[in-house]
């Protein structure tokens, strides 16, 4: 939290960093999450795969088996297991 609280003072530490995440990524959303989804996710993470689960915000606690399976399936497709 302190990183975000101090952002106005330490923004220069990341000023030269490319904001685009080039690595493959997995984003798991809860269909019933009250937090809005990132509309521009693929602009910043072009190689993202999105999975939706029938749950709210606390995905790992609400759907642990489905979350684990989504991660394992994604890792298998990445040849990372």
NORGI-V485451 format. One record per helix or strand of 2 or more residues. SS is the DSSP state (a for helix, b for strand). FROM is the first residue (numbers start at 0). LEN is the number of residues. If there is no record, write none. Layout:
ss & from & len
SS & FROM & LEN
SS & FROM & LEN
//
This chain:
ss & from & len
a & 1 & 4
a & 6 & 8
b & 24 & 6
a & 40 & 4
b & 47 & 6
a & 58 & 4
a & 63 & 14
//
